[in-house]
Amino acid sequence: MVELDDVAKQIIAELQKDGRTPFAAIAKKLGLSEGAIRQRYSKLKELGLIQVVAVTDPMQLGFERQAMIGIGVTGRIEPVADAVQVLPEVTYVVITAGPYDLLVEVVCESDEHMLDLISNKIRRIEGVSQTDALMYLQLRKQTYSWGVR
């Protein structure tokens, strides 16, 4: 964990509100130069603390299926997580405690694509013992503005 000073936290908070906020606007709000904001932004990005991207609803963009797949693993979890995370359909992988060893979010073009992904890719990974697909029907909330501590 990286220790953040108040300025870094304020920059992150502003970008969480709107990732398109110009550095000049953030600089004015924080009483710093645009160059200082740009330098700090670059450092936060380099450290992997921030990533500014367009967040979309895949189903609004023509992808027919989105799901969270619970995966049970026999043996070590990390090699399975490593194998799953390289699949292009996978958007999120987390190792968990509870009924599943991994939760994996996927985006697919169709039911056939989802079936192929689960049957011919995920279930063939050594160590996968169980899959449980929880299909998304409608995105109701997606936020990334939890702030900083």
N, C-alpha and C positions, 0 to 999 in steps of 0.2 A: 504494500500500500504506500502511495506517495503522499507526503504531507503537502497540502495546498495552502497557500496564503490567501488572504481575503480577496486580493485582486483576481487571482486565478479562479476562485470560487464565483466571483461576480461575472467574470467573462463567461464561464460555463453556464451560469444561470441565464444570462442574456441569450446565449446561443440555444439553450433549451427552449426558450420562448419562441425564437424564430432563428433558425440556422442561417438565414439569408441576411441577417442584420449586418450592415456594413461596419467594418472596423472603425471608420470615422465616427459613426453613431455611438458605438460602444465606448470609444475613447472619450467623446464629449461627456457621456453619462458618468464615466468613472474619473474624469479629470486627468486623463493621461494623453500622451501623443498617439496618433494612429500607428506609428512605427513600433511603439511599445506594445500595443495590443497585438499587432501582427507578429511580433517576436514571441510574445507569450503564447499566442494561438499556435504558432509553429512548434513550440516546445511541448505544449499539451498534446498536440497531434502526434509528434514524434514519440512521446512516452506511451502512446496508446490510450490516453485518458479520454480523448474525444474523437468522434468521427462524425462529420457533417454530411448527411446524405438526404435524398428525397425519400420519404417513407410513403409507400403506396399501399393500397388495398388490392392485392393480386386478383381477387375475384372481380373487381371493377375494371381490371385491365385485360380480361379475357381468359384468365386461368380459371378452370372450372372447379378445381379441388384444392383445398388447403386443409391440412390436418396436423394434429399433434400426435405423434406416435410414441407410445410407451414401449420401451424395449427392456426385456429381461435378459440378463447375461449370465452365462456360466463361466467361471474363471475371472480373470482380470478384466475390469471394465474399461480401462484406458485404451487398450488396443482396439476395442470395438468402437469406442468414441472416435478414435483417430480414423478408422476405416469409414465410418458413417459420415463424418464431417466433410469428406472430400467429394461426396455425391453432389452433383450440381443442383438437384431439387431441394437439398437440405439448406435451410436458412438459419437454423438455431439448434444448438446441441448443448445440453446441460446434464451433468452427472448428478443424480439425485439419491436421496434416502427415502425409502418407502416401498410401495408395491412395484415400482419400476427402477431399474438401474440408470436408465437414460430417458430423457424426454427429448424428442427430435421433432422440430417443426419442418414441414415440407410443403412445397407448392408444386402442383401438377397441372398439366393441360387438360386432363380428362380422367374419367374413371379407369379407363384402360391403362393410362400412364401411371396412375396410383397403384393399380394392381401389379403392373410390371415392376415398379419401384420396390414394393413390399416383397413380392414373391421372388423376383429374380435378382434383386440387388441386396436389400437389407437382410432378408432371411438366409441368404447364402454366405453372409459374413461369419467367419468362425467365431463361436462363442455366443451368438444370438440364439436364445432359447425360446423367446416369446416376443410377439409384437401385438399391440393393441392400438388400432387407429381410431382416433377421436376426430371425426370429420367436423370442420367448421361450417356452420350454416350461414352465419351472418356476423360480420365484425361490428361490434357495438362500441368498443373503446380500445384505443391503442395510444398510449402516452409515453413520453420519455422525459417528462418534466418533473422528476422526483427531487430535483435540487441536489445540493452537495452538503456534506457534513464536515 
